[in-house]
């Protein structure tokens, strides 16, 4: 079993959320302006990954075709990230 840490880095969050690093970094800076750091690296609380995913989806909506566009598009993008396996 892999050891889970309390914090993850921007790059790790970007890979989990399948979003570019800059979107994760900008949104994390907005949510947590005084986020803890390890040297120059920002630390994101693993428990806040779902709120980060929702904030990214709201701030950087992905383009959807007119047949797929609806108000639930952002919520469906967040759902896989907020599974119970990722919250712990």
N, CA, C and O atoms as a printed pandas DataFrame, in Angstrom:
     atom_number atom_name residue_name chain_id  residue_number  x_coord  y_coord  z_coord
0              1         N          UNK        A               1    0.840   -1.175    0.000
1              2        CA          UNK        A               1    0.000    0.000    0.000
2              3         C          UNK        A               1    0.886    1.239    0.000
3              4         O          UNK        A               1    1.829    1.323    0.786
4              5         N          UNK        A               2    0.595    2.198   -0.867
5              6        CA          UNK        A               2    1.379    3.420   -0.968
6              7         C          UNK        A               2    1.075    4.342    0.205
7              8         O          UNK        A               2   -0.053    4.411    0.694
8              9         N          UNK        A               3    2.106    5.044    0.639
9             10        CA          UNK        A               3    1.941    5.994    1.734
10            11         C          UNK        A               3    1.313    7.273    1.193
11            12         O          UNK        A               3    1.850    7.890    0.274
12            13         N          UNK        A               4    0.193    7.668    1.753
13            14        CA          UNK        A               4   -0.487    8.893    1.359
14            15         C          UNK        A               4    0.000   10.037    2.239
15            16         O          UNK        A               4    0.073    9.902    3.461
16            17         N          UNK        A               5    0.328   11.147    1.622
17            18        CA          UNK        A               5    0.747   12.317    2.387
18            19         C          UNK        A               5   -0.441   13.256    2.560
19            20         O          UNK        A               5   -1.451   13.138    1.867
20            21         N          UNK        A               6   -0.301   14.176    3.486
21            22        CA          UNK        A               6   -1.356   15.138    3.774
22            23         C          UNK        A               6   -1.438   16.218    2.694
23            24         O          UNK        A               6   -2.498   16.809    2.483
24            25         N          UNK        A               7   -0.326   16.473    2.015
25            26        CA          UNK        A               7   -0.261   17.510    0.990
26            27         C          UNK        A               7    0.232   16.930   -0.330
27            28         O          UNK        A               7    0.939   15.922   -0.359
28            29         N          UNK        A               8   -0.156   17.590   -1.425
29            30        CA          UNK        A               8    0.361   17.238   -2.747
30            31         C          UNK        A               8    0.872   18.517   -3.402
31            32         O          UNK        A               8    0.514   19.622   -2.995
32            33         N          UNK        A               9    1.695   18.356   -4.402
33            34        CA          UNK        A               9    2.254   19.493   -5.131
34            35         C          UNK        A               9    1.349   19.869   -6.301
35            36         O          UNK        A               9    0.463   19.106   -6.685
36            37         N          UNK        A              10    1.582   21.048   -6.856
37            38        CA          UNK        A              10    0.791   21.532   -7.991
38            39         C          UNK        A              10    0.827   20.531   -9.149
39            40         O          UNK        A              10   -0.217   20.212   -9.718
40            41         N          UNK        A              11    1.996   20.043   -9.498
41            42        CA          UNK        A              11    2.114   19.095  -10.612
42            43         C          UNK        A              11    1.356   17.811  -10.372
43            44         O          UNK        A              11    0.743   17.266  -11.289
44            45         N          UNK        A              12    1.392   17.315   -9.126
45            46        CA          UNK        A              12    0.646   16.104   -8.791
46            47         C          UNK        A              12   -0.859   16.357   -8.919
47            48         O          UNK        A              12   -1.587   15.529   -9.465
48            49         N          UNK        A              13   -1.313   17.492   -8.419
49            50        CA          UNK        A              13   -2.735   17.840   -8.520
50            51         C          UNK        A              13   -3.149   17.977   -9.984
51            52         O          UNK        A              13   -4.237   17.546  -10.366
52            53         N          UNK        A              14   -2.287   18.575  -10.801
53            54        CA          UNK        A              14   -2.593   18.742  -12.222
54            55         C          UNK        A              14   -2.755   17.383  -12.910
55            56         O          UNK        A              14   -3.649   17.206  -13.737
56            57         N          UNK        A              15   -1.894   16.431  -12.567
57            58        CA          UNK        A              15   -2.009   15.089  -13.154
58            59         C          UNK        A              15   -3.292   14.390  -12.704
59            60         O          UNK        A              15   -3.968   13.754  -13.512
60            61         N          UNK        A              16   -3.623   14.505  -11.430
61            62        CA          UNK        A              16   -4.836   13.882  -10.906
62            63         C          UNK        A              16   -6.072   14.490  -11.546
63            64         O          UNK        A              16   -7.000   13.773  -11.920
64            65         N          UNK        A              17   -6.086   15.822  -11.673
65            66        CA          UNK        A              17   -7.247   16.533  -12.199
66            67         C          UNK        A              17   -7.280   16.586  -13.722
67            68         O          UNK        A              17   -8.276   16.998  -14.318
68            69         N          UNK        A              18   -6.178   16.164  -14.346
69            70        CA          UNK        A              18   -6.059   16.198  -15.807
70            71         C          UNK        A              18   -6.268   17.621  -16.339
71            72         O          UNK        A              18   -7.024   17.857  -17.281
72            73         N          UNK        A              19   -5.567   18.551  -15.696
73            74        CA          UNK        A              19   -5.594   19.963  -16.072
74            75         C          UNK        A              19   -4.167   20.472  -16.196
75            76         O          UNK        A              19   -3.262   19.914  -15.575
76            77         N          UNK        A              20   -3.942   21.525  -16.989
77            78        CA          UNK        A              20   -2.601   22.107  -17.088
78            79         C          UNK        A              20   -2.130   22.677  -15.752
79            80         O          UNK        A              20   -2.930   23.159  -14.949
80            81         N          UNK        A              21   -0.821   22.613  -15.530
81            82        CA          UNK        A              21   -0.237   23.120  -14.282
82            83         C          UNK        A              21   -0.651   24.562  -13.990
83            84         O          UNK        A              21   -0.965   24.902  -12.850
84            85         N          UNK        A              22   -0.650   25.417  -15.035
85            86        CA          UNK        A              22   -0.928   26.833  -14.785
86            87         C          UNK        A              22   -2.347   27.049  -14.259
87            88         O          UNK        A              22   -2.568   27.948  -13.448
88            89         N          UNK        A              23   -3.312   26.241  -14.706
89            90        CA          UNK        A              23   -4.681   26.377  -14.200
90            91         C          UNK        A              23   -4.754   25.986  -12.727
91            92         O          UNK        A              23   -5.412   26.655  -11.931
92            93         N          UNK        A              24   -4.082   24.912  -12.376
93            94        CA          UNK        A              24   -4.069   24.455  -10.989
94            95         C          UNK        A              24   -3.364   25.482  -10.113
95            96         O          UNK        A              24   -3.857   25.825   -9.039
96            97         N          UNK        A              25   -2.216   25.973  -10.565
97            98        CA          UNK        A              25   -1.438   26.943   -9.782
98            99         C          UNK        A              25   -2.230   28.233   -9.562
99           100         O          UNK        A              25   -2.304   28.727   -8.437
100          101         N          UNK        A              26   -2.819   28.779  -10.622
101          102        CA          UNK        A              26   -3.559   30.044  -10.486
102          103         C          UNK        A              26   -4.777   29.899   -9.584
103          104         O          UNK        A              26   -5.070   30.779   -8.773
104          105         N          UNK        A              27   -5.476   28.794   -9.729
105          106        CA          UNK        A              27   -6.661   28.575   -8.904
106          107         C          UNK        A              27   -6.275   28.327   -7.449
107          108         O          UNK        A              27   -6.926   28.844   -6.542
108          109         N          UNK        A              28   -5.232   27.548   -7.218
109          110        CA          UNK        A              28   -4.771   27.306   -5.852
110          111         C          UNK        A              28   -4.319   28.613   -5.200
111          112         O          UNK        A              28   -4.592   28.840   -4.022
112          113         N          UNK        A              29   -3.637   29.467   -5.948
113          114        CA          UNK        A              29   -3.208   30.756   -5.409
114          115         C          UNK        A              29   -4.399   31.627   -5.031
115          116         O          UNK        A              29   -4.344   32.385   -4.063
116          117         N          UNK        A              30   -5.479   31.511   -5.806
117          118        CA          UNK        A              30   -6.687   32.274   -5.503
118          119         C          UNK        A              30   -7.383   31.720   -4.255
119          120         O          UNK        A              30   -7.827   32.485   -3.399
120          121         N          UNK        A              31   -7.475   30.397   -4.156
121          122        CA          UNK        A              31   -8.149   29.771   -3.018
122          123         C          UNK        A              31   -7.347   29.903   -1.726
123          124         O          UNK        A              31   -7.906   30.174   -0.663
124          125         N          UNK        A              32   -6.040   29.710   -1.827
125          126        CA          UNK        A              32   -5.170   29.704   -0.643
126          127         C          UNK        A              32   -3.972   30.626   -0.876
127          128         O          UNK        A              32   -2.878   30.145   -1.168
128          129         N          UNK        A              33   -4.162   31.946   -0.750
129          130        CA          UNK        A              33   -3.056   32.878   -1.032
130          131         C          UNK        A              33   -1.843   32.682   -0.124
131          132         O          UNK        A              33   -0.724   33.015   -0.515
132          133         N          UNK        A              34   -2.043   32.157    1.055
133          134        CA          UNK        A              34   -0.934   31.921    1.985
134          135         C          UNK        A              34   -0.709   30.430    2.178
135          136         O          UNK        A              34   -0.459   29.969    3.291
136          137         N          UNK        A              35   -0.799   29.687    1.092
137          138        CA          UNK        A              35   -0.641   28.230    1.159
138          139         C          UNK        A              35    0.744   27.876    1.690
139          140         O          UNK        A              35    1.718   28.587    1.443
140          141         N          UNK        A              36    0.814   26.774    2.418
141          142        CA          UNK        A              36    2.130   26.345    2.897
142          143         C          UNK        A              36    3.035   25.981    1.722
143          144         O          UNK        A              36    2.563   25.580    0.658
144          145         N          UNK        A              37    4.316   26.124    1.928
145          146        CA          UNK        A              37    5.288   25.813    0.874
146          147         C          UNK        A              37    6.395   24.932    1.415
147          148         O          UNK        A              37    6.686   24.904    2.611
148          149         N          UNK        A              38    6.989   24.225    0.496
149          150        CA          UNK        A              38    8.216   23.489    0.777
150          151         C          UNK        A              38    9.232   24.053   -0.204
151          152         O          UNK        A              38    9.285   23.640   -1.362
152          153         N          UNK        A              39   10.032   24.991    0.263
153          154        CA          UNK        A              39   10.907   25.716   -0.643
154          155         C          UNK        A              39   10.071   26.577   -1.571
155          156         O          UNK        A              39    9.281   27.402   -1.112
156          157         N          UNK        A              40   10.236   26.394   -2.860
157          158        CA          UNK        A              40    9.450   27.176   -3.825
158          159         C          UNK        A              40    8.183   26.469   -4.269
159          160         O          UNK        A              40    7.428   27.003   -5.081
160          161         N          UNK        A              41    7.942   25.281   -3.750
161          162        CA          UNK        A              41    6.795   24.482   -4.167
162          163         C          UNK        A              41    5.588   24.726   -3.270
163          164         O          UNK        A              41    5.693   24.692   -2.044
164          165         N          UNK        A              42    4.435   24.975   -3.904
165          166        CA          UNK        A              42    3.189   25.156   -3.164
166          167         C          UNK        A              42    2.660   23.786   -2.741
167          168         O          UNK        A              42    2.733   22.820   -3.500
168          169         N          UNK        A              43    2.133   23.717   -1.533
169          170        CA          UNK        A              43    1.561   22.480   -1.019
170          171         C          UNK        A              43    0.043   22.623   -0.957
171          172         O          UNK        A              43   -0.478   23.575   -0.377
172          173         N          UNK        A              44   -0.648   21.681   -1.552
173          174        CA          UNK        A              44   -2.105   21.687   -1.579
174          175         C          UNK        A              44   -2.594   20.600   -0.631
175          176         O          UNK        A              44   -2.153   19.455   -0.729
176          177         N          UNK        A              45   -3.496   20.936    0.281
177          178        CA          UNK        A              45   -4.036   19.896    1.164
178          179         C          UNK        A              45   -4.790   18.847    0.338
179          180         O          UNK        A              45   -5.687   19.192   -0.430
180          181         N          UNK        A              46   -4.433   17.593    0.493
181          182        CA          UNK        A              46   -5.089   16.514   -0.254
182          183         C          UNK        A              46   -6.599   16.513   -0.006
183          184         O          UNK        A              46   -7.376   16.199   -0.907
184          185         N          UNK        A              47   -7.012   16.864    1.212
185          186        CA          UNK        A              47   -8.434   16.883    1.559
186          187         C          UNK        A              47   -9.204   17.946    0.777
187          188         O          UNK        A              47  -10.430   17.878    0.689
188          189         N          UNK        A              48   -8.498   18.930    0.206
189          190        CA          UNK        A              48   -9.146   20.019   -0.535
190          191         C          UNK        A              48   -9.139   19.801   -2.051
191          192         O          UNK        A              48   -9.473   20.714   -2.805
192          193         N          UNK        A              49   -8.768   18.622   -2.495
193          194        CA          UNK        A              49   -8.675   18.356   -3.926
194          195         C          UNK        A              49  -10.015   18.538   -4.634
195          196         O          UNK        A              49  -10.056   19.035   -5.759
196          197         N          UNK        A              50  -11.107   18.142   -3.990
197          198        CA          UNK        A              50  -12.432   18.294   -4.603
198          199         C          UNK        A              50  -12.815   19.761   -4.769
199          200         O          UNK        A              50  -13.359   20.152   -5.802
200          201         N          UNK        A              51  -12.530   20.573   -3.751
201          202        CA          UNK        A              51  -12.856   21.996   -3.867
202          203         C          UNK        A              51  -11.972   22.662   -4.913
203          204         O          UNK        A              51  -12.417   23.576   -5.608
204          205         N          UNK        A              52  -10.733   22.217   -5.033
205          206        CA          UNK        A              52   -9.847   22.735   -6.071
206          207         C          UNK        A              52  -10.369   22.360   -7.453
207          208         O          UNK        A              52  -10.376   23.190   -8.362
208          209         N          UNK        A              53  -10.802   21.120   -7.615
209          210        CA          UNK        A              53  -11.340   20.669   -8.905
210          211         C          UNK        A              53  -12.567   21.474   -9.303
211          212         O          UNK        A              53  -12.708   21.854  -10.465
212          213         N          UNK        A              54  -13.454   21.737   -8.353
213          214        CA          UNK        A              54  -14.655   22.518   -8.637
214          215         C          UNK        A              54  -14.310   23.958   -9.010
215          216         O          UNK        A              54  -14.907   24.530   -9.923
216          217         N          UNK        A              55  -13.344   24.539   -8.298
217          218        CA          UNK        A              55  -12.934   25.921   -8.582
218          219         C          UNK        A              55  -12.275   26.024   -9.955
219          220         O          UNK        A              55  -12.491   27.002  -10.672
220          221         N          UNK        A              56  -11.478   25.032  -10.327
221          222        CA          UNK        A              56  -10.850   25.038  -11.650
222          223         C          UNK        A              56  -11.912   24.916  -12.731
223          224         O          UNK        A              56  -11.861   25.627  -13.735
224          225         N          UNK        A              57  -12.874   24.020  -12.536
225          226        CA          UNK        A              57  -13.948   23.837  -13.525
226          227         C          UNK        A              57  -14.755   25.120  -13.702
227          228         O          UNK        A              57  -15.185   25.436  -14.812
228          229         N          UNK        A              58  -14.960   25.857  -12.616
229          230        CA          UNK        A              58  -15.699   27.113  -12.696
230          231         C          UNK        A              58  -14.871   28.220  -13.349
231          232         O          UNK        A              58  -15.399   29.030  -14.111
232          233         N          UNK        A              59  -13.588   28.250  -13.052
233          234        CA          UNK        A              59  -12.720   29.316  -13.554
234          235         C          UNK        A              59  -12.266   29.084  -14.987
235          236         O          UNK        A              59  -12.124   30.036  -15.755
236          237         N          UNK        A              60  -12.036   27.825  -15.353
237          238        CA          UNK        A              60  -11.547   27.480  -16.686
238          239         C          UNK        A              60  -12.457   26.426  -17.313
239          240         O          UNK        A              60  -12.057   25.271  -17.458
240          241         N          UNK        A              61  -13.671   26.814  -17.684
241          242        CA          UNK        A              61  -14.564   25.812  -18.283
242          243         C          UNK        A              61  -13.997   25.315  -19.604
243          244         O          UNK        A              61  -13.556   26.098  -20.446
244          245         N          UNK        A              62  -14.019   24.001  -19.764
245          246        CA          UNK        A              62  -13.548   23.428  -21.024
246          247         C          UNK        A              62  -14.618   23.658  -22.076
247          248         O          UNK        A              62  -15.808   23.697  -21.764
248          249         N          UNK        A              63  -14.193   23.811  -23.325
249          250        CA          UNK        A              63  -15.168   24.037  -24.392
250          251         C          UNK        A              63  -15.944   22.754  -24.650
251          252         O          UNK        A              63  -15.375   21.663  -24.692
252          253         N          UNK        A              64  -17.236   22.901  -24.821
253          254        CA          UNK        A              64  -18.119   21.782  -25.124
254          255         C          UNK        A              64  -18.878   22.105  -26.398
255          256         O          UNK        A              64  -19.196   23.266  -26.658
256          257         N          UNK        A              65  -19.165   21.102  -27.179
257          258        CA          UNK        A              65  -19.959   21.326  -28.379
258          259         C          UNK        A              65  -21.382   21.668  -27.966
259          260         O          UNK        A              65  -21.782   21.399  -26.833
260          261         N          UNK        A              66  -22.141   22.254  -28.870
261          262        CA          UNK        A              66  -23.487   22.696  -28.538
262          263         C          UNK        A              66  -24.386   21.530  -28.141
263          264         O          UNK        A              66  -25.343   21.722  -27.391
264          265         N          UNK        A              67  -24.100   20.332  -28.627
265          266        CA          UNK        A              67  -24.928   19.189  -28.256
266          267         C          UNK        A              67  -24.618   18.698  -26.850
267          268         O          UNK        A              67  -25.469   18.070  -26.220
268          269         N          UNK        A              68  -23.421   18.970  -26.346
269          270        CA          UNK        A              68  -23.040   18.519  -25.018
270          271         C          UNK        A              68  -23.131   19.616  -23.973
271          272         O          UNK        A              68  -23.066   19.333  -22.776
272          273         N          UNK        A              69  -23.277   20.844  -24.394
273          274        CA          UNK        A              69  -23.255   21.955  -23.443
274          275         C          UNK        A              69  -24.482   21.915  -22.550
275          276         O          UNK        A              69  -25.618   21.900  -23.023
276          277         N          UNK        A              70  -24.229   21.897  -21.257
277          278        CA          UNK        A              70  -25.302   22.001  -20.271
278          279         C          UNK        A              70  -24.700   22.431  -18.949
279          280         O          UNK        A              70  -23.478   22.478  -18.803
280          281         N          UNK        A              71  -25.547   22.744  -17.990
281          282        CA          UNK        A              71  -25.063   23.269  -16.718
282          283         C          UNK        A              71  -24.372   22.212  -15.872
283          284         O          UNK        A              71  -23.682   22.562  -14.914
284          285         N          UNK        A              72  -24.532   20.937  -16.189
285          286        CA          UNK        A              72  -23.906   19.883  -15.405
286          287         C          UNK        A              72  -22.541   19.474  -15.942
287          288         O          UNK        A              72  -21.919   18.566  -15.391
288          289         N          UNK        A              73  -22.061   20.110  -16.988
289          290        CA          UNK        A              73  -20.792   19.719  -17.599
290          291         C          UNK        A              73  -19.639   19.832  -16.607
291          292         O          UNK        A              73  -18.832   18.909  -16.498
292          293         N          UNK        A              74  -19.549   20.939  -15.887
293          294        CA          UNK        A              74  -18.452   21.110  -14.931
294          295         C          UNK        A              74  -18.564   20.121  -13.784
295          296         O          UNK        A              74  -17.552   19.580  -13.339
296          297         N          UNK        A              75  -19.760   19.876  -13.301
297          298        CA          UNK        A              75  -19.945   18.942  -12.187
298          299         C          UNK        A              75  -19.544   17.527  -12.581
299          300         O          UNK        A              75  -18.973   16.797  -11.770
300          301         N          UNK        A              76  -19.836   17.132  -13.818
301          302        CA          UNK        A              76  -19.468   15.781  -14.236
302          303         C          UNK        A              76  -17.956   15.635  -14.371
303          304         O          UNK        A              76  -17.428   14.539  -14.184
304          305         N          UNK        A              77  -17.253   16.713  -14.691
305          306        CA          UNK        A              77  -15.791   16.669  -14.772
306          307         C          UNK        A              77  -15.167   16.483  -13.394
307          308         O          UNK        A              77  -14.095   15.890  -13.275
308          309         N          UNK        A              78  -15.821   16.978  -12.360
309          310        CA          UNK        A              78  -15.290   16.928  -11.001
310          311         C          UNK        A              78  -15.594   15.592  -10.336
311          312         O          UNK        A              78  -14.818   15.136   -9.496
312          313         N          UNK        A              79  -16.691   14.963  -10.689
313          314        CA          UNK        A              79  -17.163   13.759   -9.993
314          315         C          UNK        A              79  -16.105   12.666   -9.849
315          316         O          UNK        A              79  -15.962   12.137   -8.747
316          317         N          UNK        A              80  -15.347   12.289  -10.900
317          318        CA          UNK        A              80  -14.374   11.211  -10.714
318          319         C          UNK        A              80  -13.278   11.556   -9.712
319          320         O          UNK        A              80  -12.759   10.666   -9.039
320          321         N          UNK        A              81  -12.921   12.818   -9.603
321          322        CA          UNK        A              81  -11.860   13.245   -8.700
322          323         C          UNK        A              81  -12.328   13.173   -7.246
323          324         O          UNK        A              81  -11.517   12.944   -6.349
324          325         N          UNK        A              82  -13.572   13.357   -7.016
325          326        CA          UNK        A              82  -14.105   13.404   -5.656
326          327         C          UNK        A              82  -14.612   12.050   -5.182
327          328         O          UNK        A              82  -15.463   11.987   -4.295
328          329         N          UNK        A              83  -14.110   10.985   -5.749
329          330        CA          UNK        A              83  -14.488    9.649   -5.292
330          331         C          UNK        A              83  -13.892    9.411   -3.904
331          332         O          UNK        A              83  -12.891   10.033   -3.550
332          333         N          UNK        A              84  -14.483    8.535   -3.128
333          334        CA          UNK        A              84  -13.980    8.287   -1.766
334          335         C          UNK        A              84  -12.513    7.846   -1.736
335          336         O          UNK        A              84  -11.823    8.115   -0.753
336          337         N          UNK        A              85  -12.022    7.184   -2.774
337          338        CA          UNK        A              85  -10.638    6.725   -2.802
338          339         C          UNK        A              85   -9.639    7.891   -2.783
339          340         O          UNK        A              85   -8.556    7.770   -2.212
340          341         N          UNK        A              86  -10.002    9.017   -3.407
341          342        CA          UNK        A              86   -9.085   10.148   -3.487
342          343         C          UNK        A              86   -9.184   11.076   -2.286
343          344         O          UNK        A              86   -8.297   11.901   -2.069
344          345         N          UNK        A              87  -10.230   10.955   -1.517
345          346        CA          UNK        A              87  -10.414   11.861   -0.368
346          347         C          UNK        A              87   -9.542   11.457    0.804
347          348         O          UNK        A              87   -9.267   12.283    1.675
348          349         N          UNK        A              88   -9.103   10.222    0.849
349          350        CA          UNK        A              88   -8.319    9.774    1.999
350          351         C          UNK        A              88   -6.846    9.862    1.736
351          352         O          UNK        A              88   -6.043    9.522    2.604
